[in-house]
């Protein structure tokens, strides 16, 4: 839970001497320089996006939006990690797995998004945690939990950074994300895991912004938006199936008299006639 501990390669504990040995990506001088650059960037960003009087939700939104607007996902770094069985990465990709990657270079993978969300949230006065686990049961992943108005929520800035289906994992509950984000317990002591339970979706992005509709309503809302704007992303029930999406998309195409492209994920529907 300290994203300023940059580039930890390996850890070994000697129980007899009670010494923890840590091997880092860089030597002490280089690490210290990078840490200072990260700190300076955190201060700069917070001064730009956070203002007095902001609510917790407004602060969280500003931080999430900053990361989505200023980060590029490092596909090459992720592929390199896969080639190394996610045990290590080649030197050219070190920074993409730390807070330095996105804040300073503007490029990183999920570990960098999550680390930087925590640094910025902490600096803005929000309590947060980095969480590790699996994305849809197959890909090692990192995301965050953040306390908003006294309650914990799940936020995944990596997956929120999507041009077509933005903010799909913004203030969700543990129950809702079950199967999509499979949380490991390593982010906190076992006895404290329950303290970070996220029980509610009441501040979920599409609900808060009036973009969530039931399956009975979603077709007409999509038709209205496509006809007016040419493209739209709305959300319906999280368990939307492929056949249900296809049926909805076809109905929207027919009713709007449009040739549409698009897709769906986790209840979000993106359609465009452009």
C-alpha angles and dihedrals in degrees: 000000000000109000090182088073091091125200106356107187101177142353128205128179125207105204094190096054091029090227126144113211117203127188116202133199092241139030119266096263094050092045092051091050092051091047090054091050090052092048092049091050093049090053091047095049095045091050089053103044106027122071135178115276097027116146121233090257092050091051092048091048092050092051094046091048092049092054093045092048097045106034132084117199111240103229092173091056092050091049090049090052090051090052088054093046089250089287096112142338136226116271095254089065100046095105095050089069096053138060088264093067103069101022096050106019099028090229130095150119130253093288089059094046091050094045092050093046088056094047092049094042092050091049090050092052098257121132110233145162137205110234126197131199140099132317110226089342098291115061125064106240145173129210138148147257117211132186113233118182090342098312131098121238135178118245126175110190092182094062092036087064095083124129095213106028103030125185096009092152101043117134100341130156130247090249095051095049095044107131093015096063111024106195123215118209094228094098092075140013111286093243091056101047092098090058089070098050114143105210104170145054094196093119096042111145100241093045093049092047097046094249100116119096136168120255088257092056104035099082095057092045091051091049091052093049097043091049092049103037108015094235137041145172118207133159134230134168112339092232094063108151129216092250091050091049092050091050092049094045092050091049091050091049091050096045094045093040089230140136102233138196125188147103145227139231132174094346096315117121123197119189131171137175093193 
